[in-house]
Amino acid sequence: MLLNKAMTPTRRTFFHTLAGAAALPRFASALAASTGDDGYWQAVRRQFAFAEDKVPMNAANLCPSPRAVGERVAELTRDIDADCSFQNRAKFAQLTEDARAKVAEMMGVSADEIALVRNTSESNNIINNGLPLAAGDEVVIWEQNHPTNNVAWDVRARRFGIVVKRVKTPADPQSVDDLIEPFRKALGPKTKVLSLTHASNTTGVKLPVQQLIEIGHAKGLHVHVDGAQSWGALHVNLRELGCDSYSASGHKWFVGPKEVGLLYVKASKIDKIWPVEVAPGWGDTADTVLVGARKLESMGQRDDAALAGVGATADFHKTTGGARIEQHMVSLAQRLKEGLAEAGVKLTTPMKPELSAGVCIMEVPAANRQALMDGLYLEHGIAGSTAGGLRLCPHMYNTTEHVDRAVAGVKALRKYWS
């Protein structure tokens, strides 16, 4: 039987039926009813489905999504599976634009400067391959950059003859100046690009990127920032930060859907960057009809539900409070570092908050890292990583009890690191 027009659900009535759409107002009410700082963060923790014997503490790699996001993505996926017609899917164009606008607001920039790509790796490679550079041009990078903002430059150098210069910073920096001076000395007359990582995923060191951006701009450089360890963790305003481009992943500290990432390109720089993929949606000629940074996300079929879920995630951050999330994360990270140091652990990550963010790494012999990580998970219910040693990254969904349990677990597993 064919449905008549009166029986066909409209976009408005469809979204009124979504259970996921009601999750965020319930969360906002729970925060309003919470008592004290501990009650506030307990309310946040309850928005995440993990069990207390499987506590995630590896936000540098992958975060769980809150219920409001997971339910929204699941319901929209079911909607597509129930009717994958062009007519039904037409609504996702606006949902993607809504998500873009919310991310732009969160980051303090315009929607036209935001491309919703797949992850940080893709964002970094778009900048790497899209910037116009000639043989002999120099790119200065941090030796602690992620491989997609490090090795990827070496690959381009091998193909096109550009020069890559790596900057080594002190293993135990004591001040912001310790991190700035090596970059200042590395920049020369042939330097065209300064490509940085906001916070290292293998040491936990946080660069003073705003100062480095200012130094780079004084020399006329394009400054790119890999924000994989800062988007959703630190309260970042890209307009104030001043970088020319910025990359990040939705599945890390942003606690968003998988395989959705962020690429910001300053409006004045968009025309200078070439896309690395051109797919249907670009247009019928080489002259792009896409507005702004959207030209960098022409990738063919995407996960429409996940793209819409980015908007729900931005709403979740706005409801929780970006500055409050950063304060909580920094507090937990500091508690973790101090607890580990008191236990006799040698930290790779600086103790000072101004030199680090949420990535906390302790030194462990390479041969023992897997055993320590497994013991902490199986015996103490804390999930970490072996990146750089033992890596633990507390986030908004973690509590002081989780951090104290992690410290106690490391103490109990002393044979693997002492």
DRENBA-191209 format. One line per field, with one value per atom (N, C-alpha, C): x, y, z. Coordinates in steps of 0.1 Angstrom, whole numbers. Example, Ala and Ser with C-alpha at 12.3 -4.5 7.8 and 13.67 -1.06 7.14 Angstrom:
<recs>
px <- (132; 123; 132; 128; 137; 129)
py <- (-57; -45; -33; -22; -11; 0)
pz <- (78; 78; 78; 71; 71; 79)
</recs>
This chain:
<recs>
px <- (8; 0; 9; 6; 13; 8; 18; 14; 9; -1; -5; 2; 1; 10; 7; -5; -9; -2; 1; 7; 22; 28; 43; 48; 58; 63; 72; 70; 78; 91; 101; 113; 111; 101; 99; 93; 83; 77; 87; 95; 105; 114; 120; 129; 123; 110; 103; 101; 103; 101; 115; 126; 139; 141; 144; 148; 161; 170; 183; 182; 172; 170; 166; 160; 156; 167; 178; 188; 195; 198; 205; 197; 184; 177; 177; 176; 176; 190; 201; 214; 215; 210; 210; 203; 192; 184; 192; 199; 207; 219; 225; 235; 230; 218; 212; 209; 205; 201; 213; 225; 236; 241; 247; 251; 267; 273; 287; 295; 308; 316; 316; 317; 317; 303; 292; 279; 278; 284; 284; 291; 303; 310; 305; 298; 292; 280; 273; 262; 268; 279; 286; 290; 296; 300; 289; 277; 265; 260; 265; 261; 269; 279; 287; 284; 284; 279; 289; 301; 311; 309; 313; 312; 324; 322; 332; 344; 343; 355; 361; 357; 363; 364; 371; 372; 381; 377; 386; 395; 407; 417; 427; 423; 432; 426; 422; 415; 424; 437; 446; 444; 437; 435; 420; 412; 397; 389; 378; 369; 356; 349; 335; 327; 315; 306; 295; 290; 279; 267; 257; 245; 238; 238; 230; 236; 249; 255; 253; 256; 254; 240; 230; 216; 213; 218; 214; 220; 232; 238; 231; 228; 221; 208; 200; 187; 187; 196; 197; 202; 211; 215; 203; 195; 183; 173; 173; 164; 169; 182; 187; 185; 187; 185; 170; 161; 147; 142; 150; 146; 158; 166; 178; 175; 163; 160; 166; 168; 173; 163; 150; 140; 142; 144; 146; 159; 169; 183; 185; 176; 178; 180; 174; 175; 189; 197; 211; 220; 217; 224; 223; 211; 209; 215; 214; 219; 234; 241; 256; 259; 251; 254; 252; 241; 239; 251; 256; 268; 280; 282; 293; 292; 280; 278; 281; 277; 279; 294; 301; 315; 322; 318; 324; 322; 310; 307; 316; 317; 325; 340; 345; 359; 361; 350; 352; 355; 351; 353; 341; 342; 330; 328; 315; 312; 319; 322; 328; 343; 349; 363; 364; 353; 353; 350; 359; 357; 355; 345; 342; 348; 360; 367; 366; 375; 373; 381; 393; 401; 413; 421; 433; 443; 445; 454; 451; 438; 433; 435; 432; 433; 448; 457; 471; 476; 472; 476; 470; 458; 453; 462; 466; 475; 489; 494; 507; 507; 497; 496; 490; 482; 475; 482; 492; 499; 509; 509; 518; 532; 541; 555; 564; 575; 585; 597; 604; 617; 626; 631; 640; 633; 620; 612; 614; 614; 616; 604; 602; 591; 597; 594; 599; 588; 592; 583; 589; 580; 585; 587; 598; 602; 591; 583; 573; 559; 559; 546; 542; 528; 523; 529; 530; 535; 528; 515; 508; 512; 519; 524; 539; 545; 559; 565; 562; 567; 560; 548; 541; 548; 555; 563; 575; 581; 593; 589; 577; 572; 571; 565; 564; 578; 587; 600; 607; 605; 611; 605; 592; 585; 589; 589; 590; 602; 611; 623; 622; 612; 612; 621; 624; 633; 626; 628; 621; 631; 629; 638; 631; 636; 630; 636; 627; 631; 630; 641; 642; 641; 631; 630; 635; 638; 644; 635; 641; 633; 626; 632; 626; 625; 616; 615; 610; 616; 613; 605; 604; 597; 592; 583; 578; 589; 598; 610; 618; 619; 626; 620; 607; 601; 600; 601; 601; 614; 625; 638; 643; 641; 646; 639; 626; 618; 623; 625; 630; 643; 652; 665; 664; 653; 652; 647; 639; 633; 643; 643; 653; 646; 654; 649; 642; 644; 638; 625; 623; 611; 598; 589; 576; 565; 567; 557; 562; 555; 557; 546; 549; 538; 540; 530; 532; 521; 524; 514; 511; 499; 495; 500; 497; 502; 506; 518; 524; 516; 513; 507; 517; 530; 540; 548; 547; 554; 544; 533; 524; 528; 540; 544; 534; 530; 521; 530; 529; 537; 529; 537; 531; 527; 517; 515; 511; 504; 501; 513; 523; 535; 543; 543; 550; 543; 529; 522; 526; 527; 530; 544; 554; 567; 567; 559; 559; 552; 542; 535; 544; 553; 562; 572; 573; 582; 574; 561; 553; 550; 551; 549; 534; 531; 518; 521; 512; 514; 502; 505; 495; 496; 485; 485; 477; 483; 476; 470; 456; 449; 443; 448; 442; 441; 451; 451; 445; 439; 434; 419; 414; 400; 391; 383; 375; 381; 394; 401; 404; 410; 412; 402; 399; 389; 396; 396; 403; 394; 399; 393; 403; 400; 409; 412; 402; 404; 414; 413; 423; 437; 436; 449; 457; 450; 456; 462; 462; 468; 461; 468; 463; 455; 458; 450; 451; 442; 441; 433; 439; 433; 429; 419; 415; 406; 404; 395; 384; 372; 360; 360; 368; 367; 376; 384; 393; 386; 392; 387; 374; 371; 358; 346; 349; 339; 328; 331; 321; 321; 314; 313; 327; 328; 340; 340; 352; 355; 348; 349; 345; 356; 362; 373; 371; 380; 379; 391; 389; 399; 395; 402; 399; 410; 405; 415; 410; 419; 416; 411; 401; 394; 404; 414; 424; 433; 433; 442; 435; 421; 414; 417; 418; 420; 434; 443; 457; 459; 449; 451; 443; 450; 444; 437; 426; 420; 428; 428; 435; 425; 412; 402; 391; 387; 375; 365; 353; 343; 330; 320; 307; 303; 297; 294; 303; 315; 324; 317; 312; 307; 311; 307; 309; 321; 328; 340; 350; 363; 374; 371; 363; 360; 350; 355; 347; 334; 323; 311; 309; 318; 317; 322; 315; 318; 329; 339; 349; 356; 358; 366; 359; 346; 338; 345; 353; 360; 370; 373; 383; 377; 363; 356; 348; 352; 345; 350; 344; 349; 340; 329; 320; 310; 305; 296; 302; 295; 300; 289; 293; 283; 275; 263; 255; 251; 249; 245; 256; 268; 280; 282; 281; 282; 272; 260; 249; 253; 259; 262; 273; 280; 290; 283; 271; 263; 259; 254; 250; 261; 273; 285; 289; 288; 290; 280; 268; 258; 261; 266; 270; 281; 291; 302; 297; 288; 283; 275; 267; 259; 268; 279; 288; 296; 301; 309; 324; 328; 342; 353; 352; 362; 362; 349; 348; 354; 352; 358; 373; 379; 394; 399; 392; 396; 395; 385; 383; 394; 397; 407; 421; 424; 437; 439; 428; 428; 431; 424; 426; 440; 445; 458; 469; 467; 476; 476; 464; 462; 469; 468; 474; 489; 495; 509; 515; 509; 514; 513; 503; 501; 512; 514; 525; 539; 541; 554; 557; 547; 548; 550; 546; 548; 562; 570; 583; 584; 574; 574; 581; 589; 595; 586; 582; 573; 580; 575; 580; 573; 561; 552; 556; 558; 561; 551; 555; 546; 538; 544; 538; 526; 514; 502; 504; 512; 514; 522; 529; 537; 531; 519; 513; 498; 490; 476; 470; 463; 457; 464; 474; 482; 493; 492; 502; 509; 522; 530; 541; 542; 553; 563; 575; 586; 584; 584; 584; 593; 601; 609; 600; 604; 596; 591; 600; 596; 585; 582; 572; 560; 559; 548; 534; 534; 522; 517; 526; 522; 516; 522; 517; 504; 502; 489; 478; 482; 472; 469; 479; 476; 467; 469; 461; 447; 445; 431; 424; 431; 425; 423; 432; 432; 426; 427; 422; 412; 408; 397; 400; 413; 417; 423; 418; 423; 432; 445; 454; 461; 473; 480; 495; 502; 517; 524; 518; 524; 534; 547; 557; 561; 554; 556; 543; 538; 524; 517; 507; 500; 486; 483; 469; 464; 452; 447; 433; 432; 418; 411; 397; 389; 377; 367; 355; 347; 347; 339; 347; 359; 366; 364; 366; 364; 377; 378; 389; 392; 381; 382; 389; 386; 393; 407; 411; 425; 432; 426; 433; 434; 424; 425; 437; 438; 449; 463; 464; 477; 479; 469; 470; 474; 468; 471; 485; 490; 504; 514; 510; 518; 518; 507; 505; 513; 515; 522; 537; 542; 556; 566; 565; 575; 578; 568; 570; 577; 578; 584; 596; 597; 607; 620)
py <- (-12; 0; 12; 22; 35; 44; 51; 60; 73; 79; 92; 103; 115; 126; 127; 125; 127; 116; 105; 94; 94; 103; 104; 112; 107; 115; 126; 138; 150; 150; 158; 159; 163; 172; 177; 166; 158; 148; 136; 134; 123; 126; 138; 141; 142; 145; 145; 131; 121; 107; 101; 108; 102; 102; 90; 90; 97; 96; 103; 118; 123; 138; 142; 133; 137; 135; 128; 125; 137; 147; 159; 167; 170; 177; 170; 157; 150; 152; 152; 154; 168; 178; 191; 193; 186; 186; 179; 168; 161; 170; 178; 187; 198; 203; 214; 209; 196; 191; 185; 185; 180; 189; 183; 191; 190; 202; 203; 198; 200; 196; 181; 173; 159; 154; 159; 156; 159; 170; 174; 164; 160; 151; 136; 133; 120; 120; 131; 132; 131; 136; 135; 120; 114; 100; 91; 94; 85; 86; 96; 97; 87; 80; 71; 57; 47; 34; 24; 28; 18; 13; 1; -5; -1; -1; 3; -6; -18; -27; -26; -17; -15; 1; 8; 22; 27; 35; 40; 51; 50; 61; 62; 62; 63; 72; 84; 94; 98; 96; 100; 91; 79; 70; 69; 66; 64; 67; 74; 77; 71; 67; 63; 76; 74; 85; 85; 97; 97; 92; 88; 82; 91; 104; 113; 112; 110; 109; 95; 85; 71; 68; 73; 70; 78; 90; 98; 91; 87; 80; 67; 59; 47; 48; 58; 60; 65; 74; 79; 69; 60; 48; 39; 37; 28; 35; 48; 55; 54; 54; 52; 38; 28; 14; 12; 19; 17; 23; 34; 40; 48; 42; 48; 56; 60; 68; 81; 87; 101; 110; 107; 116; 116; 104; 103; 109; 106; 111; 126; 132; 147; 155; 151; 159; 159; 150; 149; 160; 166; 178; 189; 192; 202; 198; 185; 181; 183; 180; 182; 196; 205; 219; 224; 219; 222; 218; 206; 201; 210; 214; 223; 236; 241; 254; 253; 242; 240; 238; 231; 229; 243; 250; 263; 273; 272; 281; 276; 263; 258; 262; 263; 267; 282; 290; 304; 309; 301; 305; 304; 306; 306; 292; 289; 276; 273; 284; 282; 279; 280; 276; 262; 255; 241; 231; 221; 209; 197; 189; 177; 165; 161; 150; 138; 128; 115; 114; 121; 120; 129; 130; 139; 135; 122; 118; 123; 123; 128; 143; 150; 165; 168; 162; 165; 163; 152; 149; 158; 164; 174; 186; 190; 202; 198; 187; 182; 182; 176; 175; 187; 195; 206; 219; 222; 234; 235; 246; 247; 250; 240; 241; 237; 243; 240; 233; 227; 220; 230; 226; 235; 243; 244; 250; 241; 248; 241; 241; 229; 227; 223; 231; 228; 221; 210; 202; 198; 194; 190; 175; 170; 156; 147; 153; 145; 146; 152; 151; 137; 135; 122; 119; 106; 103; 109; 112; 119; 133; 139; 152; 153; 141; 139; 131; 118; 110; 114; 118; 122; 133; 142; 153; 147; 137; 130; 124; 118; 112; 123; 134; 145; 150; 151; 156; 146; 133; 124; 125; 129; 130; 143; 154; 167; 176; 171; 178; 189; 189; 199; 194; 203; 200; 200; 189; 188; 189; 199; 201; 197; 188; 184; 192; 196; 203; 194; 193; 185; 195; 192; 200; 192; 198; 191; 180; 169; 158; 161; 171; 175; 190; 196; 210; 216; 227; 234; 246; 251; 264; 264; 273; 275; 279; 287; 292; 280; 269; 257; 251; 253; 247; 257; 270; 280; 281; 282; 286; 276; 263; 254; 257; 261; 264; 278; 287; 300; 299; 291; 289; 281; 273; 264; 271; 282; 289; 297; 295; 302; 309; 315; 322; 313; 300; 291; 284; 287; 280; 286; 277; 281; 277; 266; 260; 256; 259; 254; 245; 232; 222; 216; 218; 215; 205; 199; 191; 198; 201; 209; 202; 189; 181; 167; 163; 150; 138; 128; 116; 106; 109; 99; 104; 117; 123; 130; 136; 144; 159; 162; 176; 184; 196; 205; 217; 220; 231; 244; 255; 268; 273; 267; 269; 283; 290; 304; 313; 311; 319; 315; 302; 297; 301; 302; 307; 322; 330; 344; 345; 336; 337; 333; 322; 318; 329; 335; 345; 358; 361; 372; 369; 357; 353; 349; 351; 349; 334; 326; 311; 307; 296; 289; 280; 282; 274; 265; 252; 242; 235; 233; 227; 214; 203; 190; 191; 191; 193; 180; 168; 156; 154; 160; 158; 171; 180; 192; 194; 190; 192; 184; 191; 184; 183; 185; 184; 198; 206; 220; 229; 240; 250; 259; 254; 260; 270; 282; 292; 294; 289; 290; 304; 313; 326; 333; 330; 336; 329; 316; 308; 314; 316; 323; 314; 301; 292; 293; 289; 289; 277; 266; 254; 245; 237; 229; 216; 205; 192; 185; 176; 169; 158; 148; 137; 137; 133; 133; 122; 111; 99; 99; 110; 111; 120; 130; 138; 145; 146; 152; 143; 130; 119; 118; 120; 120; 107; 107; 95; 91; 78; 74; 78; 80; 83; 97; 106; 120; 129; 137; 146; 160; 169; 183; 188; 196; 204; 219; 227; 242; 248; 256; 264; 279; 288; 302; 307; 315; 319; 324; 332; 338; 328; 315; 305; 294; 294; 283; 282; 293; 293; 287; 288; 284; 269; 262; 247; 239; 230; 221; 209; 204; 192; 180; 169; 157; 147; 149; 141; 149; 145; 152; 141; 142; 132; 139; 131; 137; 146; 157; 168; 180; 177; 188; 197; 191; 199; 192; 197; 191; 197; 207; 213; 214; 217; 219; 231; 240; 252; 248; 247; 242; 251; 245; 252; 251; 245; 243; 256; 259; 271; 269; 277; 276; 263; 259; 247; 234; 235; 223; 216; 224; 218; 207; 207; 197; 185; 184; 172; 165; 167; 160; 146; 137; 123; 112; 115; 105; 102; 89; 86; 86; 92; 93; 87; 85; 80; 92; 94; 106; 107; 95; 95; 100; 96; 100; 115; 120; 135; 143; 138; 144; 143; 132; 130; 140; 146; 156; 168; 171; 182; 179; 166; 162; 163; 159; 160; 174; 183; 197; 202; 198; 202; 196; 184; 178; 186; 190; 198; 212; 218; 231; 229; 219; 217; 214; 207; 204; 216; 223; 235; 232; 238; 235; 239; 251; 255; 246; 242; 233; 219; 214; 202; 202; 213; 214; 215; 222; 224; 210; 202; 189; 180; 180; 171; 174; 187; 191; 187; 189; 185; 170; 162; 147; 143; 150; 146; 150; 161; 165; 156; 152; 142; 129; 125; 112; 114; 124; 126; 127; 134; 135; 122; 114; 101; 92; 92; 83; 87; 100; 105; 101; 102; 98; 83; 75; 61; 57; 67; 64; 62; 65; 64; 75; 73; 83; 87; 100; 105; 110; 107; 113; 127; 128; 140; 150; 163; 173; 174; 177; 178; 191; 202; 215; 215; 219; 219; 228; 239; 247; 241; 229; 222; 209; 206; 194; 196; 186; 186; 174; 165; 154; 141; 141; 128; 127; 116; 113; 100; 101; 89; 87; 74; 70; 61; 62; 54; 39; 30; 16; 9; -1; -8; -14; -13; -17; -31; -40; -54; -56; -47; -49; -41; -33; -24; -31; -41; -49; -56; -62; -69; -59; -47; -37; -32; -29; -25; -35; -48; -59; -61; -60; -61; -50; -38; -27; -29; -34; -36; -48; -59; -72; -72; -66; -67; -55; -44; -31; -23; -29; -23; -9; -6; 6; 3; 9; 7; 18; 15; 25; 21; 25; 22; 21; 15; 13; 24; 34; 44; 52; 51; 59; 54; 43; 38; 32; 37; 34; 48; 48; 61; 60; 70; 71; 85; 86; 99; 101; 107; 109; 120; 118; 128; 131; 138; 142; 131; 119; 108; 101; 105; 99; 106; 99; 105; 104; 110; 110; 95; 88; 73; 66; 68; 62; 64; 77; 81; 74; 74; 68; 53; 47; 33; 30; 39; 37; 38; 47; 49; 36; 32; 20; 8; 7; -4; -4; 7; 8; 4; 9; 5; -10; -16; -31; -39; -32; -39; -34; -30; -24; -32; -46; -54; -52; -45; -43; -30; -21; -8; -4; -10; -5; -13)
pz <- (0; 0; 0; -9; -9; 2; 8; 18; 12; 17; 12; 19; 15; 21; 36; 40; 54; 63; 57; 64; 64; 56; 55; 66; 74; 85; 80; 86; 82; 90; 86; 93; 108; 110; 123; 132; 127; 135; 137; 127; 128; 140; 141; 152; 165; 165; 178; 184; 175; 180; 185; 183; 186; 201; 206; 220; 223; 213; 215; 216; 210; 210; 224; 232; 246; 256; 252; 262; 267; 258; 262; 272; 270; 280; 294; 294; 306; 313; 305; 311; 317; 309; 314; 328; 329; 341; 353; 349; 359; 364; 355; 359; 368; 365; 373; 387; 388; 401; 409; 403; 410; 422; 431; 443; 444; 443; 444; 432; 432; 421; 418; 429; 428; 422; 426; 421; 406; 402; 388; 380; 384; 375; 376; 387; 388; 378; 376; 366; 352; 350; 336; 334; 345; 343; 340; 345; 343; 328; 321; 307; 298; 304; 296; 301; 291; 294; 300; 301; 305; 319; 322; 336; 344; 357; 366; 367; 361; 360; 347; 338; 325; 323; 331; 330; 320; 310; 300; 305; 303; 306; 296; 283; 272; 261; 265; 256; 245; 246; 235; 223; 225; 214; 210; 220; 217; 230; 228; 239; 237; 248; 246; 243; 236; 234; 245; 249; 258; 252; 260; 255; 245; 248; 239; 224; 223; 210; 204; 212; 207; 203; 211; 207; 194; 193; 181; 168; 169; 157; 154; 165; 162; 156; 161; 156; 141; 139; 125; 115; 120; 112; 109; 119; 117; 107; 108; 98; 84; 82; 68; 64; 73; 69; 66; 72; 70; 57; 52; 40; 35; 26; 21; 8; 5; -6; -6; -17; -18; -10; -11; -5; 10; 16; 31; 35; 27; 31; 29; 22; 19; 32; 43; 55; 61; 56; 62; 57; 46; 42; 52; 57; 66; 80; 84; 96; 97; 85; 85; 86; 80; 81; 95; 102; 116; 124; 122; 129; 127; 114; 111; 119; 119; 126; 141; 147; 161; 164; 156; 158; 156; 146; 144; 156; 161; 173; 185; 186; 197; 196; 184; 181; 179; 179; 177; 163; 153; 139; 131; 118; 110; 104; 101; 95; 82; 74; 61; 63; 75; 77; 82; 83; 89; 78; 77; 69; 78; 76; 84; 77; 80; 73; 82; 80; 87; 100; 101; 113; 112; 123; 123; 112; 110; 100; 86; 82; 70; 69; 80; 80; 78; 86; 84; 70; 64; 50; 40; 43; 34; 34; 45; 46; 40; 43; 38; 23; 17; 2; -5; 3; -4; -4; 5; 5; -7; -14; -26; -21; -24; -20; -32; -33; -44; -38; -47; -43; -36; -25; -17; -6; -7; 4; 17; 28; 41; 50; 56; 65; 79; 89; 102; 110; 116; 124; 138; 147; 160; 159; 165; 164; 171; 180; 187; 180; 168; 160; 158; 156; 152; 138; 134; 121; 109; 111; 100; 99; 108; 108; 109; 105; 107; 95; 96; 85; 72; 72; 60; 53; 61; 54; 48; 54; 48; 34; 33; 21; 10; 14; 4; 0; 10; 7; -4; -2; -11; -25; -26; -39; -46; -38; -45; -41; -33; -30; -20; -12; -1; 10; 19; 30; 43; 51; 64; 75; 84; 95; 108; 116; 129; 140; 149; 161; 173; 181; 193; 205; 214; 226; 238; 249; 260; 265; 269; 275; 287; 295; 308; 308; 300; 300; 313; 317; 330; 328; 316; 313; 299; 296; 283; 274; 278; 270; 266; 274; 270; 257; 255; 244; 232; 234; 224; 217; 224; 218; 207; 209; 198; 185; 185; 173; 167; 176; 172; 164; 169; 162; 149; 148; 136; 124; 126; 115; 107; 94; 85; 74; 65; 53; 43; 43; 34; 40; 53; 59; 54; 50; 45; 54; 62; 70; 83; 94; 107; 111; 113; 115; 129; 138; 152; 157; 168; 176; 189; 192; 204; 216; 217; 229; 223; 228; 223; 228; 220; 224; 230; 229; 233; 245; 249; 260; 270; 264; 272; 272; 266; 266; 257; 263; 256; 251; 238; 233; 235; 237; 238; 224; 218; 204; 200; 209; 206; 204; 213; 211; 198; 196; 184; 171; 171; 160; 157; 168; 166; 160; 165; 159; 145; 141; 127; 118; 123; 115; 113; 122; 121; 109; 106; 95; 82; 82; 71; 68; 78; 76; 77; 71; 73; 86; 96; 108; 110; 110; 111; 125; 132; 145; 145; 149; 151; 165; 165; 178; 182; 178; 182; 197; 205; 219; 226; 219; 225; 222; 210; 207; 217; 225; 235; 248; 249; 262; 267; 258; 262; 256; 262; 258; 247; 235; 224; 216; 214; 205; 194; 182; 171; 166; 167; 163; 172; 185; 195; 193; 190; 189; 177; 166; 154; 144; 145; 136; 122; 112; 98; 95; 101; 100; 112; 115; 127; 124; 129; 127; 140; 139; 151; 147; 157; 155; 164; 159; 168; 178; 175; 184; 196; 197; 209; 220; 225; 236; 233; 220; 217; 220; 223; 226; 216; 203; 193; 185; 174; 166; 159; 156; 149; 135; 129; 115; 111; 121; 117; 124; 115; 121; 117; 121; 119; 112; 102; 96; 95; 103; 102; 93; 84; 76; 77; 81; 81; 68; 68; 55; 45; 49; 40; 33; 39; 34; 26; 26; 19; 4; -3; -17; -21; -11; -14; -12; -6; -3; -13; -19; -29; -22; -26; -21; -25; -17; -21; -27; -25; -31; -37; -49; -56; -59; -54; -56; -60; -63; -66; -55; -59; -49; -52; -58; -61; -71; -82; -93; -106; -117; -130; -138; -131; -138; -127; -131; -122; -112; -117; -108; -97; -85; -74; -72; -69; -65; -50; -43; -28; -21; -11; -3; 8; 8; 19; 20; 32; 35; 31; 27; 23; 11; 3; -9; -4; 8; 13; 19; 18; 24; 13; 0; -11; -12; -6; -4; -8; -15; -18; -7; -6; 4; 18; 27; 41; 50; 63; 73; 77; 71; 74; 89; 95; 109; 118; 115; 123; 121; 109; 107; 115; 115; 123; 138; 142; 156; 161; 152; 156; 162; 156; 162; 176; 178; 192; 201; 197; 206; 209; 200; 203; 213; 212; 222; 235; 236; 249; 255; 248; 253; 258; 250; 254; 267; 268; 281; 293; 291; 302; 305; 295; 297; 293; 282; 277; 287; 293; 303; 315; 319; 331; 328; 316; 312; 313; 308; 308; 323; 331; 345; 352; 349; 356; 350; 337; 332; 337; 338; 343; 358; 365; 379; 381; 373; 374; 369; 359; 354; 364; 371; 381; 393; 397; 408; 404; 392; 387; 387; 382; 381; 395; 404; 418; 425; 423; 429; 424; 411; 406; 410; 411; 415; 430; 438; 452; 454; 444; 444; 440; 435; 430; 415; 408; 393; 387; 376; 369; 357; 357; 347; 335; 323; 311; 309; 313; 312; 322; 318; 328; 339; 351; 363; 362; 356; 356; 346; 350; 341; 329; 330; 319; 308; 311; 301; 297; 301; 297; 297; 292; 291; 298; 291; 297; 295; 287; 284; 295; 302; 313; 310; 310; 306; 316; 321; 330; 323; 327; 321; 326; 316; 318; 308; 312; 302; 291; 279; 267; 269; 274; 275; 285; 294; 305; 303; 292; 291; 289; 280; 278; 290; 298; 311; 321; 322; 331; 326; 314; 309; 311; 308; 310; 324; 333; 347; 353; 348; 353; 348; 336; 331; 338; 338; 342; 358; 365; 379; 386; 379; 385; 377; 365; 358; 351; 349; 342; 329; 318; 305; 301; 298; 294; 281; 279; 266; 269; 260; 261; 253; 248; 240; 248; 245; 252; 266; 271; 284; 289; 300; 304; 302; 293; 291; 297; 305; 311; 309; 304; 300; 306; 318; 324; 317; 316; 309; 317; 311; 317; 324; 319; 324; 335; 338; 349; 362; 373; 386; 394; 406; 414; 419; 421; 425; 414; 401; 390; 390; 392; 392; 404; 416; 427; 425; 419; 416; 406; 397; 387; 394; 403; 411; 419; 426; 435; 426; 414; 406; 401; 397; 393; 405; 417; 429; 431; 429; 431; 420; 409; 398; 397; 408; 408; 401; 402; 396; 381; 374; 360; 357; 367; 363; 373; 384; 394; 392)
</recs>
